[in-house]
Amino acid sequence: MYYFRAIVKAQEYSPRVLELTEAIVRMNPAHYSVWQYRYQTLLRTNSPLEDELELMDKIASQNLKNYQVWHHRRLLQLQ
């Protein structure tokens, strides 16, 4: 978690951030701050949102009642 805090403080937006945030949300899919930072990183790095939606399908199917996962998915679909 300290690594995530350091990345946020440094305002880093990179593929490395996407790897880190994916690892964190796989451990704790209810971590709202991580989802928000991941979304911002996806947009700033022009990452393919289709790939992210595929990942969301996997995570959402395992966490059907998780608001943060569905909110992130909704934001992606609005883009």
mmCIF file of the N, C-alpha and C atoms, coordinates in Angstrom:
data_MODEL
# 
_entry.id   MODEL 
# 
loop_
_atom_site.group_PDB 
_atom_site.id 
_atom_site.type_symbol 
_atom_site.label_atom_id 
_atom_site.label_alt_id 
_atom_site.label_comp_id 
_atom_site.label_asym_id 
_atom_site.label_entity_id 
_atom_site.label_seq_id 
_atom_site.pdbx_PDB_ins_code 
_atom_site.Cartn_x 
_atom_site.Cartn_y 
_atom_site.Cartn_z 
_atom_site.occupancy 
_atom_site.B_iso_or_equiv 
_atom_site.pdbx_formal_charge 
_atom_site.auth_seq_id 
_atom_site.auth_comp_id 
_atom_site.auth_asym_id 
_atom_site.auth_atom_id 
_atom_site.pdbx_PDB_model_num 
ATOM 1   N N  . MET A 1 1  ? 0.816   -1.197  0.000   1.00 0.00 ? 1  MET A N  1 
ATOM 2   C CA . MET A 1 1  ? 0.000   0.000   0.000   1.00 0.00 ? 1  MET A CA 1 
ATOM 3   C C  . MET A 1 1  ? 0.863   1.266   0.000   1.00 0.00 ? 1  MET A C  1 
ATOM 4   N N  . TYR A 1 2  ? 2.031   1.168   0.617   1.00 0.00 ? 2  TYR A N  1 
ATOM 5   C CA . TYR A 1 2  ? 2.919   2.331   0.652   1.00 0.00 ? 2  TYR A CA 1 
ATOM 6   C C  . TYR A 1 2  ? 3.372   2.712   -0.757  1.00 0.00 ? 2  TYR A C  1 
ATOM 7   N N  . TYR A 1 3  ? 3.552   1.698   -1.578  1.00 0.00 ? 3  TYR A N  1 
ATOM 8   C CA . TYR A 1 3  ? 3.965   1.949   -2.956  1.00 0.00 ? 3  TYR A CA 1 
ATOM 9   C C  . TYR A 1 3  ? 2.889   2.725   -3.706  1.00 0.00 ? 3  TYR A C  1 
ATOM 10  N N  . PHE A 1 4  ? 1.645   2.353   -3.492  1.00 0.00 ? 4  PHE A N  1 
ATOM 11  C CA . PHE A 1 4  ? 0.536   3.063   -4.133  1.00 0.00 ? 4  PHE A CA 1 
ATOM 12  C C  . PHE A 1 4  ? 0.488   4.520   -3.666  1.00 0.00 ? 4  PHE A C  1 
ATOM 13  N N  . ARG A 1 5  ? 0.637   4.739   -2.396  1.00 0.00 ? 5  ARG A N  1 
ATOM 14  C CA . ARG A 1 5  ? 0.624   6.107   -1.860  1.00 0.00 ? 5  ARG A CA 1 
ATOM 15  C C  . ARG A 1 5  ? 1.739   6.946   -2.473  1.00 0.00 ? 5  ARG A C  1 
ATOM 16  N N  . ALA A 1 6  ? 2.905   6.336   -2.654  1.00 0.00 ? 6  ALA A N  1 
ATOM 17  C CA . ALA A 1 6  ? 4.040   7.061   -3.240  1.00 0.00 ? 6  ALA A CA 1 
ATOM 18  C C  . ALA A 1 6  ? 3.753   7.431   -4.694  1.00 0.00 ? 6  ALA A C  1 
ATOM 19  N N  . ILE A 1 7  ? 3.117   6.532   -5.429  1.00 0.00 ? 7  ILE A N  1 
ATOM 20  C CA . ILE A 1 7  ? 2.779   6.814   -6.826  1.00 0.00 ? 7  ILE A CA 1 
ATOM 21  C C  . ILE A 1 7  ? 1.758   7.947   -6.923  1.00 0.00 ? 7  ILE A C  1 
ATOM 22  N N  . VAL A 1 8  ? 0.775   7.928   -6.061  1.00 0.00 ? 8  VAL A N  1 
ATOM 23  C CA . VAL A 1 8  ? -0.232  8.995   -6.056  1.00 0.00 ? 8  VAL A CA 1 
ATOM 24  C C  . VAL A 1 8  ? 0.425   10.328  -5.705  1.00 0.00 ? 8  VAL A C  1 
ATOM 25  N N  . LYS A 1 9  ? 1.283   10.316  -4.703  1.00 0.00 ? 9  LYS A N  1 
ATOM 26  C CA . LYS A 1 9  ? 1.953   11.549  -4.295  1.00 0.00 ? 9  LYS A CA 1 
ATOM 27  C C  . LYS A 1 9  ? 2.813   12.112  -5.429  1.00 0.00 ? 9  LYS A C  1 
ATOM 28  N N  . ALA A 1 10 ? 3.462   11.221  -6.176  1.00 0.00 ? 10 ALA A N  1 
ATOM 29  C CA . ALA A 1 10 ? 4.307   11.649  -7.294  1.00 0.00 ? 10 ALA A CA 1 
ATOM 30  C C  . ALA A 1 10 ? 3.496   11.949  -8.549  1.00 0.00 ? 10 ALA A C  1 
ATOM 31  N N  . GLN A 1 11 ? 2.216   11.664  -8.506  1.00 0.00 ? 11 GLN A N  1 
ATOM 32  C CA . GLN A 1 11 ? 1.301   11.850  -9.646  1.00 0.00 ? 11 GLN A CA 1 
ATOM 33  C C  . GLN A 1 11 ? 1.823   11.134  -10.892 1.00 0.00 ? 11 GLN A C  1 
ATOM 34  N N  . GLU A 1 12 ? 2.195   9.895   -10.688 1.00 0.00 ? 12 GLU A N  1 
ATOM 35  C CA . GLU A 1 12 ? 2.688   9.074   -11.802 1.00 0.00 ? 12 GLU A CA 1 
ATOM 36  C C  . GLU A 1 12 ? 1.510   8.409   -12.506 1.00 0.00 ? 12 GLU A C  1 
ATOM 37  N N  . TYR A 1 13 ? 1.509   8.469   -13.821 1.00 0.00 ? 13 TYR A N  1 
ATOM 38  C CA . TYR A 1 13 ? 0.496   7.816   -14.645 1.00 0.00 ? 13 TYR A CA 1 
ATOM 39  C C  . TYR A 1 13 ? 1.236   7.037   -15.725 1.00 0.00 ? 13 TYR A C  1 
ATOM 40  N N  . SER A 1 14 ? 1.344   5.734   -15.552 1.00 0.00 ? 14 SER A N  1 
ATOM 41  C CA . SER A 1 14 ? 2.151   4.927   -16.457 1.00 0.00 ? 14 SER A CA 1 
ATOM 42  C C  . SER A 1 14 ? 1.631   3.486   -16.472 1.00 0.00 ? 14 SER A C  1 
ATOM 43  N N  . PRO A 1 15 ? 2.139   2.680   -17.399 1.00 0.00 ? 15 PRO A N  1 
ATOM 44  C CA . PRO A 1 15 ? 1.773   1.255   -17.402 1.00 0.00 ? 15 PRO A CA 1 
ATOM 45  C C  . PRO A 1 15 ? 2.121   0.564   -16.074 1.00 0.00 ? 15 PRO A C  1 
ATOM 46  N N  . ARG A 1 16 ? 3.174   1.024   -15.429 1.00 0.00 ? 16 ARG A N  1 
ATOM 47  C CA . ARG A 1 16 ? 3.545   0.462   -14.121 1.00 0.00 ? 16 ARG A CA 1 
ATOM 48  C C  . ARG A 1 16 ? 2.431   0.686   -13.099 1.00 0.00 ? 16 ARG A C  1 
ATOM 49  N N  . VAL A 1 17 ? 1.788   1.838   -13.162 1.00 0.00 ? 17 VAL A N  1 
ATOM 50  C CA . VAL A 1 17 ? 0.676   2.136   -12.258 1.00 0.00 ? 17 VAL A CA 1 
ATOM 51  C C  . VAL A 1 17 ? -0.495  1.182   -12.534 1.00 0.00 ? 17 VAL A C  1 
ATOM 52  N N  . LEU A 1 18 ? -0.738  0.897   -13.798 1.00 0.00 ? 18 LEU A N  1 
ATOM 53  C CA . LEU A 1 18 ? -1.815  -0.030  -14.142 1.00 0.00 ? 18 LEU A CA 1 
ATOM 54  C C  . LEU A 1 18 ? -1.537  -1.429  -13.596 1.00 0.00 ? 18 LEU A C  1 
ATOM 55  N N  . GLU A 1 19 ? -0.295  -1.860  -13.654 1.00 0.00 ? 19 GLU A N  1 
ATOM 56  C CA . GLU A 1 19 ? 0.065   -3.163  -13.092 1.00 0.00 ? 19 GLU A CA 1 
ATOM 57  C C  . GLU A 1 19 ? -0.154  -3.187  -11.580 1.00 0.00 ? 19 GLU A C  1 
ATOM 58  N N  . LEU A 1 20 ? 0.299   -2.131  -10.915 1.00 0.00 ? 20 LEU A N  1 
ATOM 59  C CA . LEU A 1 20 ? 0.157   -2.053  -9.469  1.00 0.00 ? 20 LEU A CA 1 
ATOM 60  C C  . LEU A 1 20 ? -1.312  -2.010  -9.067  1.00 0.00 ? 20 LEU A C  1 
ATOM 61  N N  . THR A 1 21 ? -2.095  -1.158  -9.718  1.00 0.00 ? 21 THR A N  1 
ATOM 62  C CA . THR A 1 21 ? -3.499  -1.037  -9.324  1.00 0.00 ? 21 THR A CA 1 
ATOM 63  C C  . THR A 1 21 ? -4.271  -2.322  -9.620  1.00 0.00 ? 21 THR A C  1 
ATOM 64  N N  . GLU A 1 22 ? -3.905  -3.026  -10.684 1.00 0.00 ? 22 GLU A N  1 
ATOM 65  C CA . GLU A 1 22 ? -4.563  -4.311  -10.945 1.00 0.00 ? 22 GLU A CA 1 
ATOM 66  C C  . GLU A 1 22 ? -4.277  -5.300  -9.816  1.00 0.00 ? 22 GLU A C  1 
ATOM 67  N N  . ALA A 1 23 ? -3.037  -5.348  -9.373  1.00 0.00 ? 23 ALA A N  1 
ATOM 68  C CA . ALA A 1 23 ? -2.679  -6.248  -8.275  1.00 0.00 ? 23 ALA A CA 1 
ATOM 69  C C  . ALA A 1 23 ? -3.455  -5.889  -7.008  1.00 0.00 ? 23 ALA A C  1 
ATOM 70  N N  . ILE A 1 24 ? -3.601  -4.597  -6.739  1.00 0.00 ? 24 ILE A N  1 
ATOM 71  C CA . ILE A 1 24 ? -4.306  -4.164  -5.526  1.00 0.00 ? 24 ILE A CA 1 
ATOM 72  C C  . ILE A 1 24 ? -5.792  -4.503  -5.612  1.00 0.00 ? 24 ILE A C  1 
ATOM 73  N N  . VAL A 1 25 ? -6.431  -4.219  -6.742  1.00 0.00 ? 25 VAL A N  1 
ATOM 74  C CA . VAL A 1 25 ? -7.874  -4.489  -6.813  1.00 0.00 ? 25 VAL A CA 1 
ATOM 75  C C  . VAL A 1 25 ? -8.170  -5.983  -6.860  1.00 0.00 ? 25 VAL A C  1 
ATOM 76  N N  . ARG A 1 26 ? -7.231  -6.779  -7.294  1.00 0.00 ? 26 ARG A N  1 
ATOM 77  C CA . ARG A 1 26 ? -7.429  -8.231  -7.219  1.00 0.00 ? 26 ARG A CA 1 
ATOM 78  C C  . ARG A 1 26 ? -7.403  -8.696  -5.766  1.00 0.00 ? 26 ARG A C  1 
ATOM 79  N N  . MET A 1 27 ? -6.608  -8.015  -4.925  1.00 0.00 ? 27 MET A N  1 
ATOM 80  C CA . MET A 1 27 ? -6.571  -8.344  -3.495  1.00 0.00 ? 27 MET A CA 1 
ATOM 81  C C  . MET A 1 27 ? -7.747  -7.734  -2.744  1.00 0.00 ? 27 MET A C  1 
ATOM 82  N N  . ASN A 1 28 ? -8.114  -6.504  -3.144  1.00 0.00 ? 28 ASN A N  1 
ATOM 83  C CA . ASN A 1 28 ? -9.187  -5.784  -2.448  1.00 0.00 ? 28 ASN A CA 1 
ATOM 84  C C  . ASN A 1 28 ? -10.014 -5.009  -3.478  1.00 0.00 ? 28 ASN A C  1 
ATOM 85  N N  . PRO A 1 29 ? -11.013 -5.649  -4.081  1.00 0.00 ? 29 PRO A N  1 
ATOM 86  C CA . PRO A 1 29 ? -11.790 -4.991  -5.130  1.00 0.00 ? 29 PRO A CA 1 
ATOM 87  C C  . PRO A 1 29 ? -12.673 -3.836  -4.639  1.00 0.00 ? 29 PRO A C  1 
ATOM 88  N N  . ALA A 1 30 ? -12.741 -3.620  -3.342  1.00 0.00 ? 30 ALA A N  1 
ATOM 89  C CA . ALA A 1 30 ? -13.567 -2.536  -2.815  1.00 0.00 ? 30 ALA A CA 1 
ATOM 90  C C  . ALA A 1 30 ? -12.764 -1.268  -2.543  1.00 0.00 ? 30 ALA A C  1 
ATOM 91  N N  . HIS A 1 31 ? -11.539 -1.200  -2.990  1.00 0.00 ? 31 HIS A N  1 
ATOM 92  C CA . HIS A 1 31 ? -10.677 -0.045  -2.712  1.00 0.00 ? 31 HIS A CA 1 
ATOM 93  C C  . HIS A 1 31 ? -10.980 1.072   -3.716  1.00 0.00 ? 31 HIS A C  1 
ATOM 94  N N  . TYR A 1 32 ? -11.842 1.991   -3.312  1.00 0.00 ? 32 TYR A N  1 
ATOM 95  C CA . TYR A 1 32 ? -12.337 3.042   -4.200  1.00 0.00 ? 32 TYR A CA 1 
ATOM 96  C C  . TYR A 1 32 ? -11.216 3.936   -4.741  1.00 0.00 ? 32 TYR A C  1 
ATOM 97  N N  . SER A 1 33 ? -10.280 4.327   -3.895  1.00 0.00 ? 33 SER A N  1 
ATOM 98  C CA . SER A 1 33 ? -9.204  5.229   -4.329  1.00 0.00 ? 33 SER A CA 1 
ATOM 99  C C  . SER A 1 33 ? -8.354  4.602   -5.424  1.00 0.00 ? 33 SER A C  1 
ATOM 100 N N  . VAL A 1 34 ? -8.113  3.330   -5.324  1.00 0.00 ? 34 VAL A N  1 
ATOM 101 C CA . VAL A 1 34 ? -7.321  2.639   -6.337  1.00 0.00 ? 34 VAL A CA 1 
ATOM 102 C C  . VAL A 1 34 ? -8.070  2.617   -7.662  1.00 0.00 ? 34 VAL A C  1 
ATOM 103 N N  . TRP A 1 35 ? -9.373  2.348   -7.608  1.00 0.00 ? 35 TRP A N  1 
ATOM 104 C CA . TRP A 1 35 ? -10.172 2.356   -8.844  1.00 0.00 ? 35 TRP A CA 1 
ATOM 105 C C  . TRP A 1 35 ? -10.133 3.728   -9.493  1.00 0.00 ? 35 TRP A C  1 
ATOM 106 N N  . GLN A 1 36 ? -10.291 4.780   -8.725  1.00 0.00 ? 36 GLN A N  1 
ATOM 107 C CA . GLN A 1 36 ? -10.280 6.140   -9.280  1.00 0.00 ? 36 GLN A CA 1 
ATOM 108 C C  . GLN A 1 36 ? -8.948  6.468   -9.936  1.00 0.00 ? 36 GLN A C  1 
ATOM 109 N N  . TYR A 1 37 ? -7.863  6.114   -9.253  1.00 0.00 ? 37 TYR A N  1 
ATOM 110 C CA . TYR A 1 37 ? -6.544  6.407   -9.803  1.00 0.00 ? 37 TYR A CA 1 
ATOM 111 C C  . TYR A 1 37 ? -6.286  5.568   -11.045 1.00 0.00 ? 37 TYR A C  1 
ATOM 112 N N  . ARG A 1 38 ? -6.765  4.340   -11.038 1.00 0.00 ? 38 ARG A N  1 
ATOM 113 C CA . ARG A 1 38 ? -6.621  3.479   -12.209 1.00 0.00 ? 38 ARG A CA 1 
ATOM 114 C C  . ARG A 1 38 ? -7.358  4.077   -13.397 1.00 0.00 ? 38 ARG A C  1 
ATOM 115 N N  . TYR A 1 39 ? -8.555  4.566   -13.173 1.00 0.00 ? 39 TYR A N  1 
ATOM 116 C CA . TYR A 1 39 ? -9.338  5.174   -14.250 1.00 0.00 ? 39 TYR A CA 1 
ATOM 117 C C  . TYR A 1 39 ? -8.604  6.385   -14.836 1.00 0.00 ? 39 TYR A C  1 
ATOM 118 N N  . GLN A 1 40 ? -8.108  7.248   -13.977 1.00 0.00 ? 40 GLN A N  1 
ATOM 119 C CA . GLN A 1 40 ? -7.366  8.418   -14.442 1.00 0.00 ? 40 GLN A CA 1 
ATOM 120 C C  . GLN A 1 40 ? -6.131  8.002   -15.233 1.00 0.00 ? 40 GLN A C  1 
ATOM 121 N N  . THR A 1 41 ? -5.457  6.959   -14.779 1.00 0.00 ? 41 THR A N  1 
ATOM 122 C CA . THR A 1 41 ? -4.259  6.469   -15.473 1.00 0.00 ? 41 THR A CA 1 
ATOM 123 C C  . THR A 1 41 ? -4.615  5.911   -16.843 1.00 0.00 ? 41 THR A C  1 
ATOM 124 N N  . LEU A 1 42 ? -5.700  5.169   -16.918 1.00 0.00 ? 42 LEU A N  1 
ATOM 125 C CA . LEU A 1 42 ? -6.146  4.629   -18.208 1.00 0.00 ? 42 LEU A CA 1 
ATOM 126 C C  . LEU A 1 42 ? -6.368  5.749   -19.216 1.00 0.00 ? 42 LEU A C  1 
ATOM 127 N N  . LEU A 1 43 ? -7.010  6.806   -18.786 1.00 0.00 ? 43 LEU A N  1 
ATOM 128 C CA . LEU A 1 43 ? -7.292  7.913   -19.691 1.00 0.00 ? 43 LEU A CA 1 
ATOM 129 C C  . LEU A 1 43 ? -6.024  8.658   -20.091 1.00 0.00 ? 43 LEU A C  1 
ATOM 130 N N  . ARG A 1 44 ? -5.154  8.899   -19.135 1.00 0.00 ? 44 ARG A N  1 
ATOM 131 C CA . ARG A 1 44 ? -3.937  9.680   -19.422 1.00 0.00 ? 44 ARG A CA 1 
ATOM 132 C C  . ARG A 1 44 ? -2.914  8.915   -20.264 1.00 0.00 ? 44 ARG A C  1 
ATOM 133 N N  . THR A 1 45 ? -2.955  7.601   -20.199 1.00 0.00 ? 45 THR A N  1 
ATOM 134 C CA . THR A 1 45 ? -2.008  6.807   -20.983 1.00 0.00 ? 45 THR A CA 1 
ATOM 135 C C  . THR A 1 45 ? -2.631  6.314   -22.284 1.00 0.00 ? 45 THR A C  1 
ATOM 136 N N  . ASN A 1 46 ? -3.866  6.710   -22.539 1.00 0.00 ? 46 ASN A N  1 
ATOM 137 C CA . ASN A 1 46 ? -4.575  6.273   -23.743 1.00 0.00 ? 46 ASN A CA 1 
ATOM 138 C C  . ASN A 1 46 ? -4.566  4.754   -23.898 1.00 0.00 ? 46 ASN A C  1 
ATOM 139 N N  . SER A 1 47 ? -4.749  4.071   -22.786 1.00 0.00 ? 47 SER A N  1 
ATOM 140 C CA . SER A 1 47 ? -4.791  2.605   -22.803 1.00 0.00 ? 47 SER A CA 1 
ATOM 141 C C  . SER A 1 47 ? -6.085  2.134   -23.453 1.00 0.00 ? 47 SER A C  1 
ATOM 142 N N  . PRO A 1 48 ? -6.047  0.986   -24.120 1.00 0.00 ? 48 PRO A N  1 
ATOM 143 C CA . PRO A 1 48 ? -7.263  0.465   -24.759 1.00 0.00 ? 48 PRO A CA 1 
ATOM 144 C C  . PRO A 1 48 ? -8.310  0.074   -23.712 1.00 0.00 ? 48 PRO A C  1 
ATOM 145 N N  . LEU A 1 49 ? -9.440  0.742   -23.767 1.00 0.00 ? 49 LEU A N  1 
ATOM 146 C CA . LEU A 1 49 ? -10.487 0.499   -22.781 1.00 0.00 ? 49 LEU A CA 1 
ATOM 147 C C  . LEU A 1 49 ? -11.152 -0.861  -22.968 1.00 0.00 ? 49 LEU A C  1 
ATOM 148 N N  . GLU A 1 50 ? -11.052 -1.425  -24.159 1.00 0.00 ? 50 GLU A N  1 
ATOM 149 C CA . GLU A 1 50 ? -11.617 -2.754  -24.393 1.00 0.00 ? 50 GLU A CA 1 
ATOM 150 C C  . GLU A 1 50 ? -10.922 -3.796  -23.529 1.00 0.00 ? 50 GLU A C  1 
ATOM 151 N N  . ASP A 1 51 ? -9.603  -3.655  -23.395 1.00 0.00 ? 51 ASP A N  1 
ATOM 152 C CA . ASP A 1 51 ? -8.846  -4.577  -22.545 1.00 0.00 ? 51 ASP A CA 1 
ATOM 153 C C  . ASP A 1 51 ? -9.281  -4.437  -21.088 1.00 0.00 ? 51 ASP A C  1 
ATOM 154 N N  . GLU A 1 52 ? -9.513  -3.210  -20.678 1.00 0.00 ? 52 GLU A N  1 
ATOM 155 C CA . GLU A 1 52 ? -9.953  -2.962  -19.306 1.00 0.00 ? 52 GLU A CA 1 
ATOM 156 C C  . GLU A 1 52 ? -11.340 -3.543  -19.074 1.00 0.00 ? 52 GLU A C  1 
ATOM 157 N N  . LEU A 1 53 ? -12.213 -3.440  -20.055 1.00 0.00 ? 53 LEU A N  1 
ATOM 158 C CA . LEU A 1 53 ? -13.557 -4.016  -19.910 1.00 0.00 ? 53 LEU A CA 1 
ATOM 159 C C  . LEU A 1 53 ? -13.497 -5.536  -19.792 1.00 0.00 ? 53 LEU A C  1 
ATOM 160 N N  . GLU A 1 54 ? -12.576 -6.172  -20.487 1.00 0.00 ? 54 GLU A N  1 
ATOM 161 C CA . GLU A 1 54 ? -12.402 -7.619  -20.339 1.00 0.00 ? 54 GLU A CA 1 
ATOM 162 C C  . GLU A 1 54 ? -11.964 -7.969  -18.922 1.00 0.00 ? 54 GLU A C  1 
ATOM 163 N N  . LEU A 1 55 ? -11.043 -7.189  -18.388 1.00 0.00 ? 55 LEU A N  1 
ATOM 164 C CA . LEU A 1 55 ? -10.620 -7.400  -17.007 1.00 0.00 ? 55 LEU A CA 1 
ATOM 165 C C  . LEU A 1 55 ? -11.790 -7.180  -16.053 1.00 0.00 ? 55 LEU A C  1 
ATOM 166 N N  . MET A 1 56 ? -12.594 -6.154  -16.335 1.00 0.00 ? 56 MET A N  1 
ATOM 167 C CA . MET A 1 56 ? -13.755 -5.879  -15.486 1.00 0.00 ? 56 MET A CA 1 
ATOM 168 C C  . MET A 1 56 ? -14.752 -7.034  -15.500 1.00 0.00 ? 56 MET A C  1 
ATOM 169 N N  . ASP A 1 57 ? -14.912 -7.666  -16.643 1.00 0.00 ? 57 ASP A N  1 
ATOM 170 C CA . ASP A 1 57 ? -15.811 -8.821  -16.716 1.00 0.00 ? 57 ASP A CA 1 
ATOM 171 C C  . ASP A 1 57 ? -15.373 -9.907  -15.747 1.00 0.00 ? 57 ASP A C  1 
ATOM 172 N N  . LYS A 1 58 ? -14.080 -10.168 -15.701 1.00 0.00 ? 58 LYS A N  1 
ATOM 173 C CA . LYS A 1 58 ? -13.554 -11.191 -14.802 1.00 0.00 ? 58 LYS A CA 1 
ATOM 174 C C  . LYS A 1 58 ? -13.738 -10.799 -13.335 1.00 0.00 ? 58 LYS A C  1 
ATOM 175 N N  . ILE A 1 59 ? -13.362 -9.573  -13.012 1.00 0.00 ? 59 ILE A N  1 
ATOM 176 C CA . ILE A 1 59 ? -13.447 -9.131  -11.615 1.00 0.00 ? 59 ILE A CA 1 
ATOM 177 C C  . ILE A 1 59 ? -14.901 -8.990  -11.175 1.00 0.00 ? 59 ILE A C  1 
ATOM 178 N N  . ALA A 1 60 ? -15.735 -8.438  -12.035 1.00 0.00 ? 60 ALA A N  1 
ATOM 179 C CA . ALA A 1 60 ? -17.142 -8.233  -11.680 1.00 0.00 ? 60 ALA A CA 1 
ATOM 180 C C  . ALA A 1 60 ? -17.868 -9.565  -11.478 1.00 0.00 ? 60 ALA A C  1 
ATOM 181 N N  . SER A 1 61 ? -17.535 -10.566 -12.272 1.00 0.00 ? 61 SER A N  1 
ATOM 182 C CA . SER A 1 61 ? -18.208 -11.857 -12.124 1.00 0.00 ? 61 SER A CA 1 
ATOM 183 C C  . SER A 1 61 ? -17.882 -12.512 -10.786 1.00 0.00 ? 61 SER A C  1 
ATOM 184 N N  . GLN A 1 62 ? -16.751 -12.155 -10.201 1.00 0.00 ? 62 GLN A N  1 
ATOM 185 C CA . GLN A 1 62 ? -16.371 -12.689 -8.890  1.00 0.00 ? 62 GLN A CA 1 
ATOM 186 C C  . GLN A 1 62 ? -16.827 -11.788 -7.741  1.00 0.00 ? 62 GLN A C  1 
ATOM 187 N N  . ASN A 1 63 ? -17.256 -10.573 -8.069  1.00 0.00 ? 63 ASN A N  1 
ATOM 188 C CA . ASN A 1 63 ? -17.649 -9.593  -7.049  1.00 0.00 ? 63 ASN A CA 1 
ATOM 189 C C  . ASN A 1 63 ? -18.939 -8.908  -7.476  1.00 0.00 ? 63 ASN A C  1 
ATOM 190 N N  . LEU A 1 64 ? -20.001 -9.675  -7.578  1.00 0.00 ? 64 LEU A N  1 
ATOM 191 C CA . LEU A 1 64 ? -21.260 -9.165  -8.132  1.00 0.00 ? 64 LEU A CA 1 
ATOM 192 C C  . LEU A 1 64 ? -21.857 -8.008  -7.341  1.00 0.00 ? 64 LEU A C  1 
ATOM 193 N N  . LYS A 1 65 ? -21.603 -7.956  -6.051  1.00 0.00 ? 65 LYS A N  1 
ATOM 194 C CA . LYS A 1 65 ? -22.212 -6.912  -5.215  1.00 0.00 ? 65 LYS A CA 1 
ATOM 195 C C  . LYS A 1 65 ? -21.235 -5.810  -4.830  1.00 0.00 ? 65 LYS A C  1 
ATOM 196 N N  . ASN A 1 66 ? -20.193 -5.658  -5.595  1.00 0.00 ? 66 ASN A N  1 
ATOM 197 C CA . ASN A 1 66 ? -19.179 -4.663  -5.286  1.00 0.00 ? 66 ASN A CA 1 
ATOM 198 C C  . ASN A 1 66 ? -19.447 -3.388  -6.087  1.00 0.00 ? 66 ASN A C  1 
ATOM 199 N N  . TYR A 1 67 ? -19.840 -2.343  -5.398  1.00 0.00 ? 67 TYR A N  1 
ATOM 200 C CA . TYR A 1 67 ? -20.202 -1.085  -6.053  1.00 0.00 ? 67 TYR A CA 1 
ATOM 201 C C  . TYR A 1 67 ? -19.027 -0.471  -6.800  1.00 0.00 ? 67 TYR A C  1 
ATOM 202 N N  . GLN A 1 68 ? -17.830 -0.540  -6.235  1.00 0.00 ? 68 GLN A N  1 
ATOM 203 C CA . GLN A 1 68 ? -16.676 0.097   -6.850  1.00 0.00 ? 68 GLN A CA 1 
ATOM 204 C C  . GLN A 1 68 ? -16.354 -0.512  -8.215  1.00 0.00 ? 68 GLN A C  1 
ATOM 205 N N  . VAL A 1 69 ? -16.469 -1.818  -8.322  1.00 0.00 ? 69 VAL A N  1 
ATOM 206 C CA . VAL A 1 69 ? -16.209 -2.490  -9.597  1.00 0.00 ? 69 VAL A CA 1 
ATOM 207 C C  . VAL A 1 69 ? -17.210 -2.029  -10.647 1.00 0.00 ? 69 VAL A C  1 
ATOM 208 N N  . TRP A 1 70 ? -18.471 -2.002  -10.294 1.00 0.00 ? 70 TRP A N  1 
ATOM 209 C CA . TRP A 1 70 ? -19.510 -1.618  -11.258 1.00 0.00 ? 70 TRP A CA 1 
ATOM 210 C C  . TRP A 1 70 ? -19.423 -0.134  -11.618 1.00 0.00 ? 70 TRP A C  1 
ATOM 211 N N  . HIS A 1 71 ? -19.045 0.687   -10.660 1.00 0.00 ? 71 HIS A N  1 
ATOM 212 C CA . HIS A 1 71 ? -18.879 2.116   -10.951 1.00 0.00 ? 71 HIS A CA 1 
ATOM 213 C C  . HIS A 1 71 ? -17.735 2.320   -11.955 1.00 0.00 ? 71 HIS A C  1 
ATOM 214 N N  . HIS A 1 72 ? -16.632 1.627   -11.741 1.00 0.00 ? 72 HIS A N  1 
ATOM 215 C CA . HIS A 1 72 ? -15.496 1.717   -12.663 1.00 0.00 ? 72 HIS A CA 1 
ATOM 216 C C  . HIS A 1 72 ? -15.918 1.256   -14.062 1.00 0.00 ? 72 HIS A C  1 
ATOM 217 N N  . ARG A 1 73 ? -16.631 0.179   -14.123 1.00 0.00 ? 73 ARG A N  1 
ATOM 218 C CA . ARG A 1 73 ? -17.101 -0.344  -15.417 1.00 0.00 ? 73 ARG A CA 1 
ATOM 219 C C  . ARG A 1 73 ? -18.010 0.670   -16.115 1.00 0.00 ? 73 ARG A C  1 
ATOM 220 N N  . ARG A 1 74 ? -18.867 1.296   -15.345 1.00 0.00 ? 74 ARG A N  1 
ATOM 221 C CA . ARG A 1 74 ? -19.764 2.310   -15.911 1.00 0.00 ? 74 ARG A CA 1 
ATOM 222 C C  . ARG A 1 74 ? -18.980 3.487   -16.484 1.00 0.00 ? 74 ARG A C  1 
ATOM 223 N N  . LEU A 1 75 ? -17.978 3.960   -15.750 1.00 0.00 ? 75 LEU A N  1 
ATOM 224 C CA . LEU A 1 75 ? -17.147 5.069   -16.236 1.00 0.00 ? 75 LEU A CA 1 
ATOM 225 C C  . LEU A 1 75 ? -16.467 4.696   -17.550 1.00 0.00 ? 75 LEU A C  1 
ATOM 226 N N  . LEU A 1 76 ? -15.995 3.476   -17.645 1.00 0.00 ? 76 LEU A N  1 
ATOM 227 C CA . LEU A 1 76 ? -15.344 3.035   -18.888 1.00 0.00 ? 76 LEU A CA 1 
ATOM 228 C C  . LEU A 1 76 ? -16.301 3.045   -20.051 1.00 0.00 ? 76 LEU A C  1 
ATOM 229 N N  . GLN A 1 77 ? -17.523 2.628   -19.809 1.00 0.00 ? 77 GLN A N  1 
ATOM 230 C CA . GLN A 1 77 ? -18.500 2.555   -20.886 1.00 0.00 ? 77 GLN A CA 1 
ATOM 231 C C  . GLN A 1 77 ? -18.977 3.933   -21.338 1.00 0.00 ? 77 GLN A C  1 
ATOM 232 N N  . LEU A 1 78 ? -18.834 4.921   -20.477 1.00 0.00 ? 78 LEU A N  1 
ATOM 233 C CA . LEU A 1 78 ? -19.213 6.283   -20.836 1.00 0.00 ? 78 LEU A CA 1 
ATOM 234 C C  . LEU A 1 78 ? -18.181 6.950   -21.744 1.00 0.00 ? 78 LEU A C  1 
ATOM 235 N N  . GLN A 1 79 ? -16.998 6.391   -21.814 1.00 0.00 ? 79 GLN A N  1 
ATOM 236 C CA . GLN A 1 79 ? -15.920 6.974   -22.650 1.00 0.00 ? 79 GLN A CA 1 
ATOM 237 C C  . GLN A 1 79 ? -16.115 6.642   -24.102 1.00 0.00 ? 79 GLN A C  1 
# 
